[in-house]
Amino acid sequence: MSDNGELVVGVIGGLGPEATLDFFGKVLVHSKAKKDQDHIHLIIENNPKTPNRNDAIAGKGISPGPALAGMAAALDRAGADFIVMACNTAHAFENAIRAATPKPFISLIDEVVDEVRGSYPDTKRVGLLAAQGCLDAGIYHTAFAKQGVEVLNPGEKSQARFMELLYRIKSGERGADIRRAMQELGEELIAAGAEILIAGCTEVPLVLTSGENTKPLVDSTDVLAQRCVKYARRIKPLPV
Amino acid sequence: MSDNGELVVGVIGGLGPEATLDFFGKVLVHSKAKKDQDHIHLIIENNPKTPNRNDAIAGKGISPGPALAGMAAALDRAGADFIVMACNTAHAFENAIRAATPKPFISLIDEVVDEVRGSYPDTKRVGLLAAQGCLDAGIYHTAFAKQGVEVLNPGEKSQARFMELLYRIKSGERGADIRRAMQELGEELIAAGAEILIAGCTEVPLVLTSGENTKPLVDSTDVLAQRCVKYARRIKPLPV
């Protein structure tokens, strides 16, 4: 805890690192600080060596659970008061994180669902731009179902296209063709009935921002960044 | 240590946070990764609550030593194999950091001096754009003197202008007027005889990059980022 009573945020990151950088930048923007000391204290565990989450969920690779638990434990030892993770898909392994530390783990998924409920209360159908593992594990489907909100996925061919774009983004590409392709995947979901889009993968906002589609986009990275600032400053109590 | 034998980098940051973000981004660029797992493992302790370094060196504020030592110890506990700090001025307190952990601390100052010696071996005079505390503590002057290189500072009025710009950058300003003013301070040092400029404050590269002045600029943040990638991958042995 900081001397002024603010909480120290522990960030599980590196999934991938560019998304963690984006998250860090968004925390700084939302902090609206006028000097160094106005900013919140973050500890970022950026372990990009964590095994591929999509492969593990598909049963084709080793589990990232131990690496994620290792980051949570390291953040705990380093002094984090609560822990978040700047990756949606890895929330399929949140039990491993919760088991690794007694510190509260704030679910990005729950925060996004809460944001949709608060800012778009009449929404019945959201369109989900997320990695295959996130869809396969049903992470958002389960959370939104509790709110009576239906989750629309891209069709099989479009989802395969999404995964291709995802790995190109992770390799450092940010070209106009990737941006346009991601925007088109969003538009397909809108044509299928989505009232809002969920950037349910932290690589998505690296190439697509709200205002580029004909319906609003909820950026999971930005939601988590905003919430972290509020939780750290105790403007909002930590969810139990 | 990562499973492939790469070293885990511990980063003392938040001095300020925008400079730490810049450092993180530069590490990612220099990593030239094609997938998440190609990136290096970083743990970033971003504690912006650390007391003002310039005030402490001027005898007008409490020492940041304990906060810096606290970050070093936290990084050690979290599993860092070696430690760096994305701030020049705070190197005035490097003894407090070294005393807090047995892990190697890699001096940004030494890396910058080594970079100048390697890339600009005939340099006799460098122009230093750095915070007042960094000048008062003589950090670069001592290190460059060992190489027979003279360090030129801005005049008193220009240095006061530098500090004004520094705190405006820390407050989030990045306007064209700040960029131009920083470039002009660099040009004054060149007019006084500087053969190269040292961005010896990690806020400087947020508004001034190499190529904007009539002589080259050595960006301390970029030097440290490049060196960290090499040390982590063991392309270069850690200095003892």
Interface residues (C-beta under 8 A of the other chain):
Chain A: S2 D3 N4 E6 G14 L15 G16 P17 E18 T20 L21 F24 G25 L28 S31 A33 K34 K35 D36 Q37 D38 H39 I40 H41 L42 I43 I44 E45 N46 N47 P48 K49 T50 P51 N52 A74 L75 R77 A78 G79 Y167 K170 S171 G172
Chain B: S2 D3 N4 E6 G14 L15 G16 P17 E18 T20 L21 F24 G25 L28 S31 A33 K34 K35 D36 Q37 D38 H39 I40 H41 L42 I43 I44 E45 N46 N47 P48 K49 T50 P51 N52 A74 L75 R77 A78 G79 Y167 K170 S171 G172
